[in-house]
Amino acid sequence: MSAGTLLADVAIIVFASATIWLGSGWFERASDRLATHYGLPEVVQGAIIAAVGSSMPELATVVIASLANSLAIGVGGIVGSAIFNVLVIPGLAGLLTDDPIESNRTLVYKEAQFYMLAVSALLITFALGVIYYPAGDGLEGTITRPLALLPLALYGLYVFIQYQDTADHVPEETDRAAVAPRRQWLRLGAGLLAILVAVHFLVEGVSSLGVTFGIPEFLLGVTIVAAATSLPDSLVSVRAARAERPVASLANVLGSNTFDLLVAIPVGVLLVGEATIDFAMAVPMFGVLTAATIALFTVMRTELSLTDGEAVGLLGIYALFVGWVILETLDVVVDLLPNA
């Protein structure tokens, strides 16, 4: 690669990152005002509105990978993004705010536990593919469209639960007339479009640099690409935390991951008809994701707050994860990740 091409890739990454900052600002402010206008509880705003919007880059990645007959790359990016979300985003939000991030029992006992159920449901779906639709001699299985409907049905239950919370919620008295819903919907759409386009170019630029410097595809997927597609989640959650809306900040993380696991991956399968999943690769990664989720659940439950020390601990766990993946890729440690 020439120096000019390298500088062009770097410029694209910088410009795309700036655009994501701008788009996420529009999206976050619009969703906040719309939630106020419609009287939605804060946890619903974070778990549904902001979470689904900030998860669009992951969904787009899966769709593009599916159409290119490379759904496995999209699945790896989703799992890597989920690990990033539960460790790095709360860690950054905790360190970039003056006070500890407060949680509540609804977040801990509904959002976090339903998210852990989502992790289990997707892993069971993969296991059913290996058992009933084996592919090859190893632990590979085919995920069919009927199997893909199982996690989608669970997400339908999640939305129903959120709807019930909204129906039972008594909104505080606010000046709803001051919010122009049509303008905010347009701003939300513009922010979402900016995020999608910018993340597309961001991933392209990062991928180009990864190929240039010989970074293995798996390492690129679960670390760099996953972190790049998680940038909108990071921005939305950090903005919410700095605006003293900690519940929305943490709910966005959990709601975004729930959407990614139960919707983004099944949508990819529905598009291509069926996909082959390497269960031997999926189990270690889902093991890490489960451990990361338990760590987040634990620090959220202790005094229902996330302190600076706990935030540093979450970031340290992610650093260990990245170090392990690098060592696995370089065949320095025991080969727990086949084909890495």
Secondary structure, 3 states (H helix, E strand, C coil): CCHHHHHHHHHHHHHHHHHHHHHHHHHHHHHHHHHHHHCCCHHHHHHHHHHHHHCHHHHHHHHHHHHCCCHHHHHHHHHHHHHHHHHHHHHHHHHCCCCCEECCHHHHHHHHHHHHHHHHHHHHHHHHHHHHCECCCCCEEEEEHHHHHHHHHHHHHHHHHHHHHHHHCCCCCCCHHHCCHHHHHHHHHHHHHHHHHHHHHHHHHHHHHHHHCCCCHHHHHHHHHHHHHCHHHHHHHHHHHHCCCHHHHHHHHHHHHHHHHHHHHHHHHHHHCEEEEEHHHHHHHHHHHHHHHHHHHHHHHHHHEECHHHHHHHHHHHHHHHHHHHHHHCCCCCCCCCCC
